[in-house]
């Protein structure tokens, strides 16, 4: 958790690092966007929400799980995973 928070601080206070980070993430984000569009086209992920929004939602949830694990929280993540699966599942 300390590393996560330190990186967040460095990205906030070091413009050169933030620029490199953003440039690197642009390529990664494009690949993830392409994959999310594929999943939506194949009916594996709901398509009534923009793929970028689904991706941001997943990122927020994963960040929260990672922070909880880093803080020593030993909660069972299985119910969270089921909730996330339900949240992004195709609508009938």
C-alpha positions as CSV (number, residue, x, y, z in Angstrom):
1,X,0.0,0.0,0.0
2,X,2.9,2.3,0.8
3,X,4.3,1.9,-2.8
4,X,0.9,2.6,-4.3
5,X,0.5,5.8,-2.2
6,X,4.1,6.8,-3.0
7,X,3.6,6.4,-6.7
8,X,0.4,8.5,-6.4
9,X,2.3,11.2,-4.6
10,X,5.1,11.2,-7.2
11,X,2.7,11.4,-10.1
12,X,1.0,14.4,-8.4
13,X,4.3,16.2,-7.7
14,X,6.6,15.3,-10.5
15,X,5.4,16.7,-13.9
16,X,8.1,14.8,-15.9
17,X,7.2,11.5,-14.4
18,X,3.5,12.2,-14.8
19,X,4.0,12.9,-18.5
20,X,6.0,9.6,-19.0
21,X,3.3,7.7,-17.1
22,X,0.5,9.2,-19.1
23,X,2.3,8.5,-22.4
24,X,2.9,4.9,-21.4
25,X,-0.7,4.5,-20.2
26,X,-2.1,5.9,-23.5
27,X,-0.8,2.8,-25.4
28,X,-2.1,0.5,-22.7
29,X,-5.5,2.2,-22.5
30,X,-5.9,1.9,-26.3
31,X,-5.3,-1.9,-26.1
32,X,-7.7,-2.2,-23.2
33,X,-10.3,-0.2,-25.1
34,X,-10.0,-2.4,-28.2
35,X,-10.4,-5.5,-26.0
36,X,-13.5,-4.1,-24.3
37,X,-15.0,-3.3,-27.6
38,X,-14.4,-6.9,-28.7
39,X,-16.0,-8.2,-25.6
40,X,-19.0,-6.0,-26.1
41,X,-19.3,-7.0,-29.8
42,X,-19.3,-10.7,-28.8
43,X,-22.0,-10.1,-26.1
44,X,-19.7,-10.9,-23.2
45,X,-19.9,-7.4,-21.6
46,X,-22.8,-5.0,-21.5
47,X,-22.9,-2.7,-24.5
48,X,-25.3,0.0,-23.1
49,X,-22.3,1.7,-21.4
50,X,-19.3,3.2,-23.2
51,X,-16.3,0.8,-23.1
52,X,-14.2,3.5,-21.4
53,X,-16.7,3.7,-18.5
54,X,-16.7,0.0,-18.0
55,X,-12.9,0.0,-18.0
56,X,-12.8,2.9,-15.5
57,X,-15.3,1.0,-13.3
58,X,-13.1,-2.1,-13.3
59,X,-10.1,0.0,-12.5
60,X,-11.7,1.6,-9.5
61,X,-12.8,-1.8,-8.2
62,X,-9.4,-3.4,-8.7
63,X,-7.6,-0.4,-7.1
64,X,-9.9,-0.7,-4.1
65,X,-9.2,-4.5,-3.8
66,X,-5.5,-3.9,-4.1
67,X,-5.5,-1.2,-1.5
68,X,-7.5,-3.3,0.9
69,X,-5.1,-6.3,0.4
70,X,-2.2,-3.9,1.0
71,X,-3.7,-2.7,4.2
72,X,-4.1,-6.2,5.4
73,X,-7.8,-6.5,5.0
74,X,-8.6,-10.2,4.6
75,X,-12.1,-9.9,3.3
76,X,-13.4,-12.5,1.0
77,X,-13.2,-11.0,-2.5
78,X,-15.5,-13.7,-4.1
79,X,-18.7,-11.7,-3.4
80,X,-17.1,-8.6,-4.9
81,X,-16.1,-10.5,-8.0
82,X,-19.7,-11.8,-8.4
83,X,-21.0,-8.3,-8.0
84,X,-18.6,-6.9,-10.6
85,X,-19.5,-9.8,-13.0
86,X,-23.2,-8.9,-12.6
87,X,-22.5,-5.2,-13.1
88,X,-20.8,-5.7,-16.4
89,X,-22.8,-8.6,-17.7
90,X,-24.8,-8.1,-20.9
91,X,-28.3,-6.8,-20.2
92,X,-31.2,-9.1,-21.2
